[in-house]
Amino acid sequence: MALLQVNFFSQALGLSSSMNVILPEADQGIGAVPLNRGSADPLERQTAQPEEQGPMPVLYLLHGLSDDHTIWGRRTSIERYVAGKRIAVVMPAVSKSFYSDEVNGMRYWEFISEELPAIVKTFFKVSDKREDTYVAGLSMGSYGAAKLALNYPERYSKAAMLSGGLTLMASVIERPDFASRIFGDASAFPGSCSDLAHVARELAKSDRPKPAFFTASGKADFIYDRHVESSKLLTELGFAVENYEEEGASHEWSFWDKTIQMALEWMDF
């Protein structure tokens, strides 16, 4: 796989931003099976992309509260896990935004939901089909993944929530530093696009497509109750949910390294 760090200017944020992107390579090198065996020329093998395959599927992989766009590659073997698979993995940086437009800060929801997908499609040959578009994240990123999938179900077919939940923001707004920066006033939260329990209920009543969810949490995780609450709600509302829980596992990278592999398999990669 090819690993790219992409530095670009964000109109939504009004500043330079970064994302790491993993892209498939036709020839994986010694010991690997070439994706394209049709040519003896190494350069031709590496650059050839059969036209009949079309644009590749894309996974938006989101980071947690204390992390950035580099963390998935530093703490897991995500590049190795997608090796040989025809998928682009996009890992953006969103600071401590909870994937929201901050009243006293940056417009990270506009960035992640509108601007970033447009930029990715401009830079890379990725599909815009719903069945080819996935999102996953851990902790704060799991909330971001659910927020994208529930607010834009026409775009995302599957979402993986690792160690988090729909109601994660409900605990965040109890902290004045977060509430004032993101919402200005916590009273603005109920019924908003950030109130994911509300968004899920409204989506369940509609004729819009319904994303499928993979939810995972360690039973020793401090967010475990939020995870259980969210998985139960999604199931009761009729969403397809595959749930995984592990005794003794907590809020830790060994668990996320394991469950991102499970999520990729659930996504059929």
Contacts in CASP RR format, 6 or more apart in sequence:
PFRMAT RR
TARGET T0000
AUTHOR 0000-0000-0000
METHOD contacts of the structure
MODEL  1
MALLQVNFFSQALGLSSSMNVILPEADQGIGAVPLNRGSADPLERQTAQP
EEQGPMPVLYLLHGLSDDHTIWGRRTSIERYVAGKRIAVVMPAVSKSFYS
DEVNGMRYWEFISEELPAIVKTFFKVSDKREDTYVAGLSMGSYGAAKLAL
NYPERYSKAAMLSGGLTLMASVIERPDFASRIFGDASAFPGSCSDLAHVA
RELAKSDRPKPAFFTASGKADFIYDRHVESSKLLTELGFAVENYEEEGAS
HEWSFWDKTIQMALEWMDF
1 22 0 8 1.000
1 23 0 8 1.000
1 24 0 8 1.000
1 25 0 8 1.000
1 28 0 8 1.000
1 79 0 8 1.000
1 80 0 8 1.000
1 82 0 8 1.000
1 83 0 8 1.000
1 84 0 8 1.000
2 22 0 8 1.000
2 23 0 8 1.000
2 24 0 8 1.000
2 25 0 8 1.000
3 20 0 8 1.000
3 21 0 8 1.000
3 22 0 8 1.000
3 79 0 8 1.000
4 20 0 8 1.000
4 21 0 8 1.000
4 22 0 8 1.000
4 23 0 8 1.000
5 18 0 8 1.000
5 19 0 8 1.000
5 20 0 8 1.000
5 69 0 8 1.000
5 70 0 8 1.000
6 18 0 8 1.000
6 19 0 8 1.000
6 20 0 8 1.000
6 21 0 8 1.000
6 123 0 8 1.000
7 16 0 8 1.000
7 17 0 8 1.000
7 18 0 8 1.000
8 16 0 8 1.000
8 17 0 8 1.000
8 18 0 8 1.000
8 19 0 8 1.000
8 119 0 8 1.000
9 15 0 8 1.000
9 16 0 8 1.000
9 17 0 8 1.000
10 16 0 8 1.000
10 17 0 8 1.000
10 111 0 8 1.000
10 115 0 8 1.000
11 115 0 8 1.000
12 106 0 8 1.000
12 107 0 8 1.000
12 108 0 8 1.000
12 110 0 8 1.000
12 111 0 8 1.000
12 114 0 8 1.000
12 115 0 8 1.000
13 106 0 8 1.000
13 107 0 8 1.000
13 108 0 8 1.000
13 111 0 8 1.000
14 106 0 8 1.000
15 106 0 8 1.000
17 92 0 8 1.000
17 93 0 8 1.000
17 111 0 8 1.000
18 68 0 8 1.000
18 69 0 8 1.000
18 92 0 8 1.000
18 93 0 8 1.000
19 69 0 8 1.000
19 90 0 8 1.000
19 91 0 8 1.000
19 92 0 8 1.000
19 93 0 8 1.000
19 116 0 8 1.000
20 69 0 8 1.000
20 70 0 8 1.000
20 72 0 8 1.000
20 73 0 8 1.000
20 91 0 8 1.000
21 88 0 8 1.000
21 89 0 8 1.000
21 90 0 8 1.000
21 91 0 8 1.000
21 120 0 8 1.000
21 124 0 8 1.000
22 78 0 8 1.000
22 79 0 8 1.000
22 82 0 8 1.000
22 88 0 8 1.000
22 89 0 8 1.000
22 91 0 8 1.000
23 88 0 8 1.000
23 124 0 8 1.000
24 35 0 8 1.000
24 56 0 8 1.000
24 82 0 8 1.000
24 84 0 8 1.000
24 85 0 8 1.000
24 86 0 8 1.000
24 87 0 8 1.000
24 88 0 8 1.000
25 35 0 8 1.000
25 46 0 8 1.000
26 34 0 8 1.000
26 35 0 8 1.000
26 36 0 8 1.000
26 45 0 8 1.000
26 46 0 8 1.000
26 47 0 8 1.000
26 48 0 8 1.000
26 49 0 8 1.000
27 34 0 8 1.000
27 35 0 8 1.000
27 36 0 8 1.000
27 42 0 8 1.000
27 45 0 8 1.000
27 46 0 8 1.000
28 34 0 8 1.000
28 35 0 8 1.000
28 83 0 8 1.000
28 84 0 8 1.000
32 83 0 8 1.000
32 84 0 8 1.000
33 84 0 8 1.000
34 45 0 8 1.000
35 84 0 8 1.000
35 86 0 8 1.000
36 45 0 8 1.000
36 48 0 8 1.000
36 50 0 8 1.000
37 45 0 8 1.000
38 45 0 8 1.000
38 48 0 8 1.000
39 45 0 8 1.000
39 48 0 8 1.000
49 125 0 8 1.000
53 86 0 8 1.000
54 125 0 8 1.000
54 127 0 8 1.000
55 125 0 8 1.000
55 126 0 8 1.000
55 127 0 8 1.000
55 128 0 8 1.000
55 132 0 8 1.000
56 86 0 8 1.000
56 87 0 8 1.000
56 88 0 8 1.000
56 125 0 8 1.000
56 126 0 8 1.000
56 127 0 8 1.000
56 132 0 8 1.000
57 86 0 8 1.000
57 87 0 8 1.000
57 88 0 8 1.000
57 126 0 8 1.000
57 127 0 8 1.000
57 132 0 8 1.000
57 133 0 8 1.000
57 134 0 8 1.000
57 269 0 8 1.000
58 87 0 8 1.000
58 88 0 8 1.000
58 89 0 8 1.000
58 90 0 8 1.000
58 120 0 8 1.000
58 124 0 8 1.000
58 126 0 8 1.000
58 127 0 8 1.000
58 132 0 8 1.000
58 133 0 8 1.000
58 134 0 8 1.000
59 87 0 8 1.000
59 88 0 8 1.000
59 89 0 8 1.000
59 90 0 8 1.000
59 134 0 8 1.000
59 135 0 8 1.000
59 136 0 8 1.000
59 267 0 8 1.000
59 269 0 8 1.000
60 90 0 8 1.000
60 91 0 8 1.000
60 92 0 8 1.000
60 116 0 8 1.000
60 117 0 8 1.000
60 133 0 8 1.000
60 134 0 8 1.000
60 135 0 8 1.000
60 136 0 8 1.000
60 145 0 8 1.000
60 148 0 8 1.000
61 72 0 8 1.000
61 78 0 8 1.000
61 89 0 8 1.000
61 90 0 8 1.000
61 91 0 8 1.000
61 135 0 8 1.000
61 136 0 8 1.000
61 137 0 8 1.000
61 260 0 8 1.000
62 91 0 8 1.000
62 92 0 8 1.000
62 94 0 8 1.000
62 99 0 8 1.000
62 112 0 8 1.000
62 135 0 8 1.000
62 136 0 8 1.000
62 137 0 8 1.000
62 138 0 8 1.000
62 140 0 8 1.000
62 141 0 8 1.000
62 142 0 8 1.000
62 144 0 8 1.000
62 145 0 8 1.000
63 69 0 8 1.000
63 71 0 8 1.000
63 72 0 8 1.000
63 91 0 8 1.000
63 93 0 8 1.000
63 94 0 8 1.000
63 137 0 8 1.000
63 138 0 8 1.000
63 140 0 8 1.000
63 141 0 8 1.000
64 71 0 8 1.000
64 137 0 8 1.000
64 138 0 8 1.000
64 139 0 8 1.000
64 140 0 8 1.000
64 141 0 8 1.000
65 96 0 8 1.000
65 98 0 8 1.000
65 139 0 8 1.000
65 140 0 8 1.000
66 96 0 8 1.000
68 93 0 8 1.000
68 95 0 8 1.000
69 91 0 8 1.000
69 92 0 8 1.000
69 93 0 8 1.000
70 91 0 8 1.000
72 78 0 8 1.000
72 91 0 8 1.000
72 260 0 8 1.000
73 79 0 8 1.000
73 91 0 8 1.000
75 253 0 8 1.000
75 256 0 8 1.000
75 257 0 8 1.000
76 253 0 8 1.000
76 256 0 8 1.000
76 257 0 8 1.000
76 260 0 8 1.000
77 257 0 8 1.000
78 89 0 8 1.000
78 260 0 8 1.000
81 260 0 8 1.000
81 261 0 8 1.000
81 264 0 8 1.000
82 89 0 8 1.000
82 264 0 8 1.000
82 269 0 8 1.000
85 264 0 8 1.000
85 269 0 8 1.000
87 269 0 8 1.000
88 120 0 8 1.000
88 124 0 8 1.000
88 126 0 8 1.000
90 116 0 8 1.000
90 120 0 8 1.000
92 111 0 8 1.000
92 112 0 8 1.000
92 116 0 8 1.000
94 108 0 8 1.000
94 111 0 8 1.000
94 112 0 8 1.000
95 106 0 8 1.000
95 108 0 8 1.000
96 140 0 8 1.000
96 178 0 8 1.000
97 106 0 8 1.000
97 108 0 8 1.000
97 109 0 8 1.000
97 182 0 8 1.000
98 140 0 8 1.000
98 143 0 8 1.000
98 144 0 8 1.000
98 168 0 8 1.000
98 169 0 8 1.000
98 172 0 8 1.000
98 178 0 8 1.000
98 182 0 8 1.000
98 194 0 8 1.000
99 108 0 8 1.000
99 109 0 8 1.000
99 112 0 8 1.000
99 140 0 8 1.000
99 141 0 8 1.000
99 143 0 8 1.000
99 144 0 8 1.000
99 147 0 8 1.000
99 148 0 8 1.000
100 108 0 8 1.000
100 109 0 8 1.000
100 182 0 8 1.000
100 183 0 8 1.000
100 194 0 8 1.000
101 107 0 8 1.000
101 108 0 8 1.000
101 109 0 8 1.000
101 110 0 8 1.000
102 108 0 8 1.000
102 181 0 8 1.000
102 182 0 8 1.000
103 180 0 8 1.000
103 181 0 8 1.000
103 182 0 8 1.000
103 183 0 8 1.000
103 184 0 8 1.000
103 188 0 8 1.000
104 180 0 8 1.000
104 181 0 8 1.000
104 184 0 8 1.000
105 181 0 8 1.000
109 147 0 8 1.000
109 193 0 8 1.000
109 194 0 8 1.000
112 144 0 8 1.000
112 148 0 8 1.000
113 148 0 8 1.000
113 151 0 8 1.000
113 152 0 8 1.000
117 128 0 8 1.000
117 155 0 8 1.000
120 126 0 8 1.000
121 128 0 8 1.000
126 132 0 8 1.000
127 133 0 8 1.000
130 154 0 8 1.000
130 155 0 8 1.000
130 156 0 8 1.000
130 157 0 8 1.000
130 209 0 8 1.000
131 157 0 8 1.000
132 157 0 8 1.000
133 155 0 8 1.000
133 156 0 8 1.000
133 157 0 8 1.000
134 156 0 8 1.000
134 157 0 8 1.000
134 158 0 8 1.000
134 159 0 8 1.000
134 160 0 8 1.000
134 267 0 8 1.000
135 144 0 8 1.000
135 145 0 8 1.000
135 148 0 8 1.000
135 149 0 8 1.000
135 156 0 8 1.000
135 158 0 8 1.000
135 159 0 8 1.000
135 160 0 8 1.000
136 142 0 8 1.000
136 145 0 8 1.000
136 159 0 8 1.000
136 160 0 8 1.000
136 161 0 8 1.000
136 162 0 8 1.000
136 214 0 8 1.000
136 260 0 8 1.000
136 263 0 8 1.000
137 144 0 8 1.000
137 145 0 8 1.000
137 160 0 8 1.000
137 161 0 8 1.000
137 162 0 8 1.000
138 162 0 8 1.000
138 163 0 8 1.000
138 164 0 8 1.000
138 256 0 8 1.000
139 162 0 8 1.000
139 163 0 8 1.000
139 164 0 8 1.000
139 168 0 8 1.000
139 223 0 8 1.000
139 251 0 8 1.000
140 168 0 8 1.000
141 164 0 8 1.000
142 160 0 8 1.000
142 161 0 8 1.000
142 162 0 8 1.000
142 163 0 8 1.000
142 164 0 8 1.000
142 165 0 8 1.000
142 168 0 8 1.000
143 161 0 8 1.000
143 164 0 8 1.000
143 165 0 8 1.000
143 166 0 8 1.000
143 168 0 8 1.000
143 169 0 8 1.000
143 196 0 8 1.000
145 159 0 8 1.000
145 160 0 8 1.000
145 161 0 8 1.000
146 159 0 8 1.000
146 161 0 8 1.000
146 165 0 8 1.000
146 166 0 8 1.000
146 196 0 8 1.000
146 213 0 8 1.000
146 230 0 8 1.000
147 193 0 8 1.000
147 194 0 8 1.000
147 196 0 8 1.000
147 199 0 8 1.000
148 155 0 8 1.000
148 156 0 8 1.000
148 159 0 8 1.000
149 156 0 8 1.000
149 158 0 8 1.000
149 159 0 8 1.000
149 211 0 8 1.000
149 213 0 8 1.000
150 166 0 8 1.000
150 196 0 8 1.000
150 199 0 8 1.000
150 200 0 8 1.000
150 203 0 8 1.000
150 211 0 8 1.000
151 193 0 8 1.000
151 199 0 8 1.000
153 203 0 8 1.000
153 208 0 8 1.000
153 209 0 8 1.000
153 210 0 8 1.000
153 211 0 8 1.000
154 208 0 8 1.000
154 209 0 8 1.000
156 211 0 8 1.000
157 209 0 8 1.000
157 211 0 8 1.000
157 212 0 8 1.000
158 211 0 8 1.000
158 212 0 8 1.000
158 213 0 8 1.000
158 214 0 8 1.000
158 266 0 8 1.000
158 267 0 8 1.000
159 211 0 8 1.000
159 212 0 8 1.000
159 213 0 8 1.000
159 214 0 8 1.000
160 213 0 8 1.000
160 214 0 8 1.000
160 215 0 8 1.000
160 216 0 8 1.000
160 259 0 8 1.000
160 260 0 8 1.000
160 263 0 8 1.000
160 266 0 8 1.000
160 267 0 8 1.000
161 213 0 8 1.000
161 214 0 8 1.000
161 215 0 8 1.000
161 216 0 8 1.000
161 227 0 8 1.000
161 230 0 8 1.000
162 216 0 8 1.000
162 217 0 8 1.000
162 255 0 8 1.000
162 256 0 8 1.000
162 259 0 8 1.000
162 260 0 8 1.000
162 263 0 8 1.000
163 216 0 8 1.000
163 217 0 8 1.000
163 218 0 8 1.000
163 221 0 8 1.000
163 223 0 8 1.000
163 227 0 8 1.000
163 251 0 8 1.000
163 255 0 8 1.000
163 256 0 8 1.000
164 217 0 8 1.000
164 223 0 8 1.000
164 226 0 8 1.000
164 227 0 8 1.000
164 230 0 8 1.000
165 196 0 8 1.000
165 215 0 8 1.000
165 223 0 8 1.000
165 226 0 8 1.000
165 227 0 8 1.000
165 229 0 8 1.000
165 230 0 8 1.000
166 196 0 8 1.000
166 197 0 8 1.000
166 200 0 8 1.000
166 226 0 8 1.000
166 229 0 8 1.000
166 230 0 8 1.000
166 233 0 8 1.000
166 234 0 8 1.000
167 196 0 8 1.000
167 197 0 8 1.000
167 226 0 8 1.000
167 229 0 8 1.000
167 230 0 8 1.000
168 223 0 8 1.000
168 226 0 8 1.000
169 189 0 8 1.000
169 194 0 8 1.000
169 195 0 8 1.000
169 196 0 8 1.000
170 189 0 8 1.000
171 226 0 8 1.000
172 178 0 8 1.000
172 179 0 8 1.000
172 182 0 8 1.000
173 179 0 8 1.000
173 182 0 8 1.000
173 183 0 8 1.000
173 186 0 8 1.000
173 189 0 8 1.000
174 186 0 8 1.000
179 185 0 8 1.000
179 186 0 8 1.000
179 189 0 8 1.000
182 194 0 8 1.000
183 189 0 8 1.000
183 194 0 8 1.000
189 195 0 8 1.000
190 198 0 8 1.000
191 198 0 8 1.000
191 199 0 8 1.000
192 198 0 8 1.000
193 199 0 8 1.000
197 233 0 8 1.000
200 233 0 8 1.000
200 234 0 8 1.000
200 237 0 8 1.000
200 239 0 8 1.000
201 237 0 8 1.000
203 210 0 8 1.000
204 210 0 8 1.000
204 237 0 8 1.000
204 238 0 8 1.000
204 239 0 8 1.000
210 238 0 8 1.000
210 239 0 8 1.000
210 240 0 8 1.000
211 239 0 8 1.000
212 239 0 8 1.000
212 240 0 8 1.000
212 241 0 8 1.000
212 242 0 8 1.000
213 231 0 8 1.000
213 234 0 8 1.000
213 239 0 8 1.000
213 240 0 8 1.000
213 241 0 8 1.000
213 242 0 8 1.000
214 241 0 8 1.000
214 242 0 8 1.000
214 243 0 8 1.000
214 244 0 8 1.000
214 262 0 8 1.000
214 263 0 8 1.000
214 266 0 8 1.000
214 267 0 8 1.000
215 227 0 8 1.000
215 230 0 8 1.000
215 231 0 8 1.000
215 234 0 8 1.000
215 241 0 8 1.000
215 242 0 8 1.000
215 243 0 8 1.000
215 244 0 8 1.000
216 227 0 8 1.000
216 243 0 8 1.000
216 244 0 8 1.000
216 245 0 8 1.000
216 246 0 8 1.000
216 255 0 8 1.000
216 259 0 8 1.000
216 262 0 8 1.000
216 263 0 8 1.000
217 223 0 8 1.000
217 224 0 8 1.000
217 227 0 8 1.000
217 228 0 8 1.000
217 244 0 8 1.000
217 245 0 8 1.000
217 246 0 8 1.000
217 249 0 8 1.000
218 224 0 8 1.000
218 227 0 8 1.000
218 245 0 8 1.000
218 246 0 8 1.000
218 247 0 8 1.000
218 248 0 8 1.000
218 249 0 8 1.000
218 250 0 8 1.000
218 255 0 8 1.000
219 245 0 8 1.000
219 246 0 8 1.000
219 247 0 8 1.000
219 248 0 8 1.000
219 249 0 8 1.000
220 247 0 8 1.000
220 248 0 8 1.000
220 249 0 8 1.000
220 250 0 8 1.000
221 227 0 8 1.000
221 249 0 8 1.000
221 250 0 8 1.000
221 251 0 8 1.000
221 255 0 8 1.000
222 250 0 8 1.000
222 251 0 8 1.000
223 251 0 8 1.000
224 245 0 8 1.000
227 245 0 8 1.000
231 241 0 8 1.000
231 243 0 8 1.000
234 241 0 8 1.000
235 241 0 8 1.000
235 243 0 8 1.000
242 266 0 8 1.000
244 259 0 8 1.000
244 262 0 8 1.000
246 255 0 8 1.000
249 255 0 8 1.000
END
